[in-house]
């Protein structure tokens, strides 16, 4: 048997999703609880001197009875837990768009925005440009000198540059004319 001539395609990069920051927060909480329990365990075994932190904290709080304040804290913790579940299940943003060249080459989202900004900055009349990337579109915000048809030229330049992507996002161009502080023409005062 012979191997396929095209080779094995590379796997598409997988997004982390919004759960990434939740994992960090939960890891810090678990480490904190582990440190407290480790300390209390070593105190109980006699390896460390002092009082257990959990018992000291319980004594400081005093007697806890079922009140509306305890129910409120429980409800807030339940809402926080539900929020974390919603964040964990949210749709993930695709991390990259494959290039038409193939071979497992992908361009990340922020790089798509940089590519769009680079293409727009090469257009005559563009003074400043910033691009943002979303799931379906790249939005180019450009400051121009007010020349004619600069919007169309920016759009064509960005679409042409993004042709290297197999699934190029839609291009949205938003321009504004640059303001000058001096209303008098150059040379007149």
N, C-alpha and C positions, 0 to 999 in steps of 0.2 A: 504494500500500500504506500502511496506517496502522500506527502503532506500537502495541504492546500497551498496554492501559490500566493494567495493574499495574506497568509499568516493569520494569527489570532488577533482579533480586534481588542484594543485596550478597553478596560471598563471606564464608564463615564464617572467623573468625580461625583461623590455623594455629598449632599449638603448636610450641615450640622443641624440646621433648623433652630427655632427659637428656644429649644430646650437646653441649649448649651449653657446659658447663664444660670438656669435653674439648677443644673447639675453642679455647678461650682458652689452655689449657695448651700445646697443640700450637703455637699461634701464637707464644707466648713462646719455646718451644724453637727454632722455626724462625728467629725473629729473633735469638736468641743465636748460632746456628750461622752465620747470614748475617753477623753482625758480626765473628765470628772469621775467616771466610773473606775478608771485605772487607779486614780489617786485613792478613792474610797476603798477599793479592793486591797491596795497595799497597806492602808491604815488598818483595815480589819485583820490582815495577816500579821500585823506588828512590824512590818518592814519600814514603815514611816511613822513618825510621831504626829500628834495632833488629832484633830477631830475630823470625821468624815464631812465633806462639803455638803452632801445631800441632806444629812440630818441637821447640820447647822442652818442651812437655808430653810428647811421645814420648821425649825424652831423659831427662826426670825419671822416667818410669815404668820405663825401662830396657828390656831385652829381654823381649818377651812370648812365652812358649812355651805350647803347648797343655797345660794342666793342669786338674785338677778345679775349681779356682777360676774359671778362665776359662769352663769349661762351665757352672758354677753361675750366673755372671753372665749368660751367654747364655740359660739356661733362665728366669731371672727376667725378663729383658727380653721373652722370648717370651710368658710368662704375662701380663705387663703389657700387651703388644700385644693378646693375646686378650681381656683384660678390656675394653680400649678398644673392640674390635669388638663385644663383647656390649652395652656401654653404648650404642653408636651404633645398634644394631638393636633396642633395647628399645621397647616400645609407648609411644607418646606419650600424655600426659594431655590430654584435650580442654580447650582453654583457655576455652571459653565455652559457655553454654547460650542458645539463641535465646529471645527473649521472645515471648509470644503476640501482642503488638501487631504483630509483623512489621517490615518495612521495614529489615531488616538490623541490627536491634538485638540485641546479645548482652550477657549478664551474665557476667563472669569468675568463676572458681571461688572466689577469695578474697572476692569481693563477694557470692556466694551465702551463704557462711559469715557475713559481716557482716549480711546481710539476716535470716538465721535468728536471729542473736544479738539483733538489734534487735527482732524480733517477740517473742522469748522474754523479753526484759527488760521488756516492757510488761505481762506477766502479773503479777497480784497475788500476792505471796508469793515472788517471785524476787528474791534479794539480789545474786547475781553470776552471770554467764553467759559462756561461751566456746564458740564453735562451730568445728568443723573440717569441711573438705569433702574428699570422696574421689570416686572415679569414679562410684560408684553411690549414695552416701548422704551426708547431712549429719548429723553427730553434734553434739548440743547437750548440753554439760556445764553444769548449773545447780546453784547453791547456793540452797537455799530455806529458808523459816522453818518448814517442816514442816507446812504447811497440807494439808487434804484435797484429793485429786484434782489436785494442782498438776501432776503429770506429764501428765495428760490435757489440761489447759488449755494447757500449753506446746506439746504436740504439735499441738493444733488450731490454735493461733495461728501456728505455724511453717508448717504445711501450707497454711493460708489465705494467708499471705504469699507462699509459693512457687508459688501458683497462677498467677502471672504468667509462669512459665516453661513453654515448650512440653513439655519433657521433664524435669519436676521430679524431683529425686533423692528417694530414700526418706529419711524423717526418723527418726532414732534419738535418744531423749531419755534422758539419764542424770542423775539428780538425787541430791543428797546434802543432808542436813539440816545447817544451820549449827550449830556448837558454840559454846557460851558459856563464858567463863572463870569466871564467877561462878555457882555453883550455887544461890545464894539468890535468891528472887524479888525483883523490883525493889521498893525501899523497905524491905527487911528486911536487917539486918546483924547 
